[in-house]
């Protein structure tokens, strides 16, 4: 049995499943002519249902054609003409959507005519073979029946309301996690209905509107546009269509992104950052545009909270993340010391001592109380990782910083450091114990 109940789930209604099962029964009973005739009729029925779906989803061409066909049926037009109108619509508008649609549908129609019609001057019957009938059923199932109704080629024109709705209800930042339920909904509702070509066309549209367009409505709805651009990007990668990112049309869109426009729009800049830091395939394409890549990499990596993306920007660079950090004074912010430490600590060239000394030396001369607070909290928390002379050296550095020593809690913090230094200098001393004079220790006990 080459079809089971699982395969029949592709049909949206019970009538379609029953119709297809009738075709299979004819085949299993070796009524091959009947199975081919029924198959052709079912294809027309299926295409008509797909036309109705396209109409209900807003395809204006489908709406117009459906109205014409319904009128033909009401006027008792010859059914063969109705069939031809339905087939021709899909040939004209959706041939690329179905695999080999024109060739397959014409071949099936020719076989059906041979099975159903008499031939002039020839009394022989056309009888398709088992293989012939089976091949036709499988081909129609794979390439037409199991394919959802064709979707609009450019998705944006169909989802403008969704774009606006997402923009009004969702706040976007590249540091915020994406709501996966929204992405899943976009995939299930739209993307699974689209072909390679329609996905490529739609991807170009969303990237252009999100990152290139200067229309104020695009700026207002940047969050919604980002959700769709993100969903399409992820869907393309998951389905093995990453080569779309190399398409000349897509690269042309990226080439039109203007640095000045990114500087003027936090939303545009954050959207680009979100895409390239999430999807390496998009990051690789951005590297083709040196000035743009240089600008956006500095925007991201010169912020302590985003330094963790260093390897996303430079996965094969000889310079390490810690070396990059040391070269850029903008990153030497003690207020972000824990964030920086978490980004740097796994690097092979990382030195905790050097890092802590650098952070201590970076406590600013003015408005530095918060920096000093963060530094001292980190230093005391990790003090056991340092050797005695290292602790003393770090203490000397922060004691030279008035913004550190002039704080109200400085004395209590420094006391903890001094106590630990004393502990290392006097390892045999028991904390809290009184010192017993040596003479008393040697004196004989009276009993």
C-alpha positions, 0 to 999 in steps of 0.5 A: 500500500503506497498511501496510508492515513498519514498521507491523507492528512494533507487534505483539508476536508473529508470530501477530498480524502474520500475522493482520493481514497476512491481513486486508490480503490480503483487502482487497487482493483486494477481499474486503471482507466477509471483511476486516471479519469477520477484522478483528473476530475479530482485535480480539477476539484482540488485546484478549484478549492485552492482557488477559493482559498486564494480568494478568501486570503485576498488574492485579487486575481483569484477573486476575479477568476473565481467569480467568472468560473462560478458564473460559468457553472451557474450558466451551465457552461460546458464543464470542459470549458470550466476545467480549462479555465481553472487549469489556465489560471494556474498555468498563467499565475502559479506555474512556478509554484507547483513542480512541473505544473504545466508539463504534468497537468497537460500529460495527465489531461492527455492520458485522461482523454485517451481513457475516456474518449473514443478514437476515430478509425481505431477500435482499440482501447487505451489501457494504462499499465499498473506503473503508468497509473501509479506514477500519475497518482504519485506525481499528482499527489507530490506536486499538486495535491499535497501542496497548499494553495499558492500564496501571494508572491510578495508577502508584505502586501498581505500582512500589513495589518499584522506588521502594524499590530506587532509594532504597536504591541511589542517593544524591540531592542537587540538585547531583548529575546525574541518572542518565539511564539510570534515567530512560530505563528508567522512561519505556520500561518504564512511561510510554510505556504510560500515557494522558494521564489516567493520567499526570496521576493518577500525577504528582499521586500522586508529587508528593504522596508526595514533597513533602507526605506526612508518612509516614515511609516516604515520607521513607525512599524520597524518592530513589526517589519523586524519580526517578519524579517527575523522569521523569514531569515530563520525559516530560510536557514532551517529549510536549507535556503541560505543561498538566498542571502547570496542572491544579487537582488538581496546583496543589492538591498544590503548595499543600499543600507546607508550608515547615516540613516543607521546613525539617525535611527536606533530602530534601524540600527538595532534591527540590523544588529539583531539580524547579524548577531543572531544569524551568521549567514547574514553577518557573512554577507554584511562583511562584503560591505567594508564601511558598513561592517566596520561601523556596525561592528564598532557600534556593537563591540565598543559597548561592554554589554555587547562585547560578547558578540566579538566572535560573531563578528570576527570568528576567524580573527587572530586577535583575541577578544581580550586583546581587542578589549585592551586596545579600546579604552571605551570598554574600560568601564568599572561599572560594567566589570562583571559583564566584561569579566563574563565575556572575557574570562574564557579567553586563552589570553585573559589575565585576571590580575591585569584585567583587575589592575586595568579596571582599578586604574580606570576609575574616573576622576569625577562622577566615579562613585558608582564605578568605585562601588562596582570595582570594589564589590568585584575585587572583594568577591574575587580576592581569593583568586589573587596572590598577596603581592597582587592584592597589595598592588591593586590596593595601591592603585585604587587607593590612589583614586579619590573617587574611591577613597572619598566614598562613605563605604570605603573604610569598611571595604578596605578593612576587608581587604586589609584583613585578607592581606593580614591572613595571607601574611600570618597564615598560622594566626587563628582569627580571634584567638589571644596570643599566649606568652611563650614563657607561660607555654613552657611553665609546668602545670601545678598538677 
